[in-house]
Amino acid sequence: MSNSIRTLVASVVAVLFSISLFDALFNLNKVIVPGVSNIYNALGTSISPNLITVVIFDFRGYDTLGESIILLTAGLVVLLVFGRGRLGGKEE
């Protein structure tokens, strides 16, 4: 690809991204529901009789997801540090 075509494609992508970003920012108040407790009152009582228990379990799910990501990252770092020699090179 020539340099001018790359510049044109990059410009079109940047303009489309900017338009979608500004649209999302200016129409954000239509997406946000001010009463999240309405959702928990409708659905949470079927899961647990206590609203606080539902919120705590919800945050524990995010906490478990974070711990899983940390363990995955630690495993990848160990594999990179103690891997099979140099990347792309022949072992001597």
Buried (B, 14 or more C-beta within 10 A) or exposed (E): EEEEEEEEEEEEEEEEEEEEEEEEEEEEEEEEEEEEEEEBEEEBEEEBEEEEEBBEEEEEEEEEEEEEEEEEEEEEEEEEEEEEEEEEEEEE
